[in-house]
């Protein structure tokens, strides 16, 4: 099956950065985790019941009184302790703390593909997430389940691998081609209305429409994530991934801190590149 954004919402883009550069970014993530700096909040899966494992960003606010996050002080107990409690860690303000990602965000072949897909030159970066997924014995959680994004009218996600993902045990990104427009009518999950059981995906679309994305460190993929997608839980090693959302308007529903970019880095960009960061605070 031929894959392209226009045909079925998914496109392989090959190497985006050199493997050496990907390794350097990965090493910085490891350093942040080891030193307990520049890390975002992490959910303590030990505090959730089986039904709550489908919690996503939109539904977590309902459980704020339950104190589902790992206490910041517990991070001082070290990486071995933290990786037993959660599915992984994210980097706080990734563009500010990992300015190497600006090169990724502004890659001509990425930006051109998305402009062509959206049929407009007015595209922006709506969200950036950098995550180290742990290899552990905890259950599947959140994005390990098939779901679709509903935080913007138009949304294409760049998925960039920072380490080699060669097989299902490594935890590849998975996309259901042609699922943006065609969705089965099923009873919605009470906790996460965007989630769909894998049995329903197989029943409605068929196995041949489920694309598992493999690649070396530095390679990536574009996906219209208003279609169904997930990340398989990694069981062979930790998985390092960068997610960048390209949108035509501000993402809605987000209540977190606005994204930030270093002012000097921003000023060094070309005019067309600066436009991508319109929704960022320049500091």
LOMI-190479 format. One record per residue (C-alpha): residue in three letters; x, y, z. Coordinates in Angstrom, 3 decimals. Layout:
REM residues N
R   resn          u          v          w
R    ALA          X          Y          Z
...
REM end
This chain:
REM residues 283
R   resn          u          v          w
R    UNK      0.000      0.000      0.000
R    UNK      1.353      3.400     -0.999
R    UNK      1.518      5.809      1.915
R    UNK      1.204      9.580      1.600
R    UNK     -0.477     12.295      3.630
R    UNK     -2.909     13.061      0.816
R    UNK     -3.786      9.434      0.078
R    UNK     -4.197      8.051      3.578
R    UNK     -2.840     10.434      6.231
R    UNK      0.607      8.890      6.738
R    UNK      4.013      9.541      5.198
R    UNK      7.517      8.234      5.822
R    UNK     10.030     11.076      5.568
R    UNK     13.277      9.170      6.154
R    UNK     16.202     10.777      7.959
R    UNK     15.394     14.174      9.423
R    UNK     18.588     14.546     11.417
R    UNK     21.750     12.466     11.395
R    UNK     21.857      9.531     13.850
R    UNK     24.779     11.219     15.618
R    UNK     22.643     14.307     16.293
R    UNK     19.781     12.113     17.514
R    UNK     22.191     10.407     19.914
R    UNK     23.336     13.788     21.250
R    UNK     19.736     14.837     21.984
R    UNK     19.067     11.451     23.585
R    UNK     22.108     11.923     25.830
R    UNK     20.793     15.301     27.007
R    UNK     17.459     13.703     27.907
R    UNK     19.323     11.078     29.942
R    UNK     21.292     13.834     31.685
R    UNK     18.114     15.749     32.574
R    UNK     16.570     12.583     34.021
R    UNK     19.671     11.663     36.002
R    UNK     19.997     15.173     37.446
R    UNK     16.238     15.693     37.913
R    UNK     16.169     18.921     35.903
R    UNK     13.966     20.211     33.072
R    UNK     11.411     17.432     33.560
R    UNK      7.655     17.724     33.159
R    UNK      5.090     16.146     35.524
R    UNK      4.745     12.356     35.443
R    UNK      1.718     10.280     36.391
R    UNK      2.173      7.653     39.089
R    UNK      0.530      4.596     37.537
R    UNK      0.483      2.898     40.925
R    UNK     -2.254      5.361     41.906
R    UNK     -4.551      4.391     39.024
R    UNK     -6.946      1.505     38.722
R    UNK     -7.244     -0.686     35.624
R    UNK    -10.006      1.408     34.045
R    UNK     -8.029      4.631     34.482
R    UNK     -5.114      3.428     32.331
R    UNK     -6.835      5.018     29.320
R    UNK     -6.499      8.497     30.851
R    UNK     -5.388     11.082     28.299
R    UNK     -4.442     14.748     28.472
R    UNK     -8.032     15.938     28.165
R    UNK     -9.384     13.703     30.932
R    UNK     -6.654     13.959     33.571
R    UNK     -8.059     17.175     35.030
R    UNK    -11.025     15.224     36.386
R    UNK     -8.645     13.359     38.681
R    UNK     -6.700     16.344     40.001
R    UNK     -8.060     15.798     43.524
R    UNK     -6.822     12.216     43.423
R    UNK     -3.203     13.452     43.229
R    UNK     -2.218     11.070     40.442
R    UNK      1.161     12.685     39.745
R    UNK      4.512     11.669     41.201
R    UNK      5.557     14.104     43.916
R    UNK      8.402     16.304     42.717
R    UNK     10.467     15.397     45.774
R    UNK     10.273     11.703     44.886
R    UNK     12.378     12.353     41.784
R    UNK     15.308     12.862     44.149
R    UNK     15.106      9.147     44.969
R    UNK     16.724      8.507     41.620
R    UNK     15.933      7.112     38.167
R    UNK     15.634      3.469     39.321
R    UNK     12.841      4.430     41.706
R    UNK     10.943      6.637     39.226
R    UNK     10.954      4.140     36.357
R    UNK      9.014      1.689     38.569
R    UNK      6.168      4.175     38.971
R    UNK      5.467      5.644     35.542
R    UNK      5.495      4.925     31.815
R    UNK      8.159      7.550     31.127
R    UNK      9.305     11.128     31.551
R    UNK      8.821     14.205     29.373
R    UNK     11.059     17.225     28.962
R    UNK      9.650     20.531     30.182
R    UNK      9.679     23.318     27.572
R    UNK     11.464     21.142     24.966
R    UNK     12.308     23.918     22.476
R    UNK     13.841     26.002     25.265
R    UNK     15.770     23.142     26.865
R    UNK     16.610     21.310     23.642
R    UNK     17.171     24.113     21.098
R    UNK     18.562     21.503     18.690
R    UNK     14.924     20.718     17.929
R    UNK     14.471     24.071     16.175
R    UNK     16.363     22.547     13.245
R    UNK     13.844     19.689     13.210
R    UNK     10.811     21.978     13.417
R    UNK     11.947     24.081     10.458
R    UNK     13.122     21.323      8.105
R    UNK     12.112     22.353      4.595
R    UNK     10.921     18.913      3.501
R    UNK      8.680     18.675      6.564
R    UNK      7.206     22.149      6.331
R    UNK      6.676     21.901      2.555
R    UNK      4.838     18.574      2.862
R    UNK      2.485     19.944      5.514
R    UNK      1.766     23.188      3.638
R    UNK      0.904     21.140      0.572
R    UNK     -1.343     18.846      2.623
R    UNK     -3.188     21.694      4.360
R    UNK     -3.208     23.745      1.126
R    UNK     -2.029     26.852      2.944
R    UNK      1.212     28.605      3.864
R    UNK     -0.238     29.500      7.260
R    UNK      1.002     26.648      9.408
R    UNK      2.309     26.824     12.951
R    UNK      3.748     24.618     15.659
R    UNK      1.018     23.977     18.190
R    UNK      2.679     21.527     20.534
R    UNK      6.026     19.814     21.131
R    UNK      6.670     16.815     23.338
R    UNK      9.903     14.943     24.004
R    UNK      9.515     11.688     25.851
R    UNK     11.609      8.831     27.162
R    UNK      9.364      5.780     27.501
R    UNK     10.600      3.299     30.080
R    UNK     10.970     -0.421     29.623
R    UNK      9.194     -1.710     32.741
R    UNK      6.510     -4.099     33.950
R    UNK      3.760     -1.496     34.286
R    UNK      0.564     -1.909     32.214
R    UNK     -0.241     -0.144     28.951
R    UNK     -1.205      3.485     29.504
R    UNK     -2.698      6.443     27.619
R    UNK     -1.175      6.550     24.125
R    UNK     -0.491      2.789     24.146
R    UNK     -4.176      2.489     23.215
R    UNK     -5.580      3.407     19.813
R    UNK     -7.009      6.929     19.907
R    UNK     -7.346     10.050     17.798
R    UNK     -6.432     13.672     18.525
R    UNK     -9.105     16.326     18.729
R    UNK     -7.155     19.415     19.759
R    UNK     -7.170     21.256     16.427
R    UNK     -9.226     21.425     13.233
R    UNK     -6.133     20.580     11.179
R    UNK     -3.273     18.646     12.738
R    UNK     -0.271     16.755     11.387
R    UNK      2.130     15.201     13.857
R    UNK      5.821     14.693     13.164
R    UNK      7.150     11.638     14.986
R    UNK     10.946     11.603     15.281
R    UNK     12.819      8.596     16.664
R    UNK     15.926      9.304     18.747
R    UNK     16.915      5.646     18.942
R    UNK     16.507      2.744     16.528
R    UNK     13.043      1.198     16.421
R    UNK     13.437     -2.084     14.566
R    UNK     10.601     -4.328     15.750
R    UNK      7.371     -4.379     17.751
R    UNK      9.226     -4.922     21.049
R    UNK     11.036     -1.594     20.525
R    UNK      7.672      0.225     20.661
R    UNK      6.920      1.661     17.196
R    UNK      4.392      4.348     16.337
R    UNK      1.313      2.751     14.763
R    UNK     -1.142      4.454     12.416
R    UNK     -4.456      3.292     10.982
R    UNK     -4.408      4.536      7.397
R    UNK     -7.592      6.101      6.015
R    UNK     -9.032      6.437      9.544
R    UNK     -9.370     10.218      9.633
R    UNK    -12.634     10.329      7.703
R    UNK    -13.915      6.812      8.397
R    UNK    -14.586      5.946     12.035
R    UNK    -16.759      3.139     13.421
R    UNK    -19.787      3.953     15.530
R    UNK    -18.992      2.435     18.903
R    UNK    -19.904      3.106     22.517
R    UNK    -17.468      5.732     23.793
R    UNK    -15.209      4.999     26.720
R    UNK    -16.445      6.966     29.750
R    UNK    -12.943      8.103     30.736
R    UNK    -11.411      8.654     27.289
R    UNK    -13.930      9.236     24.497
R    UNK    -11.147      9.334     21.887
R    UNK     -9.953      5.790     22.625
R    UNK    -11.006      2.726     20.630
R    UNK    -10.319     -0.928     21.533
R    UNK     -7.894     -2.697     19.215
R    UNK    -10.515     -5.352     18.520
R    UNK    -12.752     -2.669     17.006
R    UNK     -9.881     -1.326     14.885
R    UNK     -9.208     -4.777     13.461
R    UNK    -12.902     -5.439     12.916
R    UNK    -13.637     -2.156     11.116
R    UNK    -10.416     -1.477      9.179
R    UNK     -8.628     -4.806      8.903
R    UNK     -5.007     -5.663      9.678
R    UNK     -3.662     -4.436      6.325
R    UNK     -4.604     -0.848      7.193
R    UNK     -2.573     -0.853     10.416
R    UNK      0.883      0.580      9.711
R    UNK      3.711     -0.031     12.189
R    UNK      6.436      2.573     11.619
R    UNK     10.043      1.418     11.970
R    UNK     13.208      3.441     11.506
R    UNK     16.700      4.284     12.668
R    UNK     17.595      7.067     15.081
R    UNK     16.990     10.397     13.354
R    UNK     14.224      9.141     11.073
R    UNK     10.616     10.207     11.223
R    UNK      7.059     10.109      9.978
R    UNK      4.190     12.490      9.356
R    UNK      0.692     11.480     10.374
R    UNK     -2.676     13.199     10.417
R    UNK     -3.494     12.153     13.966
R    UNK     -7.147     13.006     13.693
R    UNK     -6.890      9.440     12.412
R    UNK     -6.392      6.571     14.866
R    UNK     -2.872      5.917     16.146
R    UNK     -0.920      4.641     19.145
R    UNK      2.537      3.717     20.348
R    UNK      3.156      0.057     21.146
R    UNK      4.476     -0.369     24.683
R    UNK      8.214     -0.961     24.429
R    UNK      9.503     -4.129     26.078
R    UNK     13.060     -4.447     24.725
R    UNK     14.591     -1.095     25.741
R    UNK     13.694      2.502     26.569
R    UNK     12.193      4.431     23.654
R    UNK     13.030      8.088     22.902
R    UNK     10.621     10.080     20.738
R    UNK      9.978     13.679     19.708
R    UNK      6.431     14.713     18.760
R    UNK      5.760     18.000     16.966
R    UNK      2.221     19.098     16.097
R    UNK      1.760     21.313     13.037
R    UNK     -1.558     23.158     12.949
R    UNK     -3.368     25.954     11.125
R    UNK     -4.749     27.497     14.304
R    UNK     -4.035     27.384     18.038
R    UNK     -4.719     24.046     19.637
R    UNK     -7.763     24.091     21.896
R    UNK     -8.298     22.433     25.232
R    UNK     -4.750     22.910     26.465
R    UNK     -4.405     24.558     29.885
R    UNK     -0.694     24.100     30.361
R    UNK      2.061     26.667     30.329
R    UNK      2.588     28.302     26.891
R    UNK      5.493     26.967     24.873
R    UNK      8.674     29.056     24.955
R    UNK     11.599     29.701     22.640
R    UNK     14.844     31.491     23.372
R    UNK     14.700     34.992     21.903
R    UNK     18.212     34.815     20.441
R    UNK     17.388     31.510     18.735
R    UNK     14.165     32.987     17.413
R    UNK     15.891     36.099     16.052
R    UNK     18.404     33.941     14.181
R    UNK     15.624     32.345     12.113
R    UNK     14.461     33.414      8.686
R    UNK     11.140     35.247      8.430
R    UNK      9.242     32.197      7.144
R    UNK     10.705     30.062      9.911
R    UNK      9.752     32.567     12.609
R    UNK      6.118     32.282     11.546
R    UNK      6.081     28.658     12.678
R    UNK      6.650     29.838     16.264
R    UNK      3.847     32.437     16.365
R    UNK      2.211     30.684     19.335
R    UNK      5.424     30.604     21.394
R    UNK      6.490     33.053     24.059
R    UNK      9.883     34.533     23.153
R    UNK     12.073     34.910     26.240
REM end
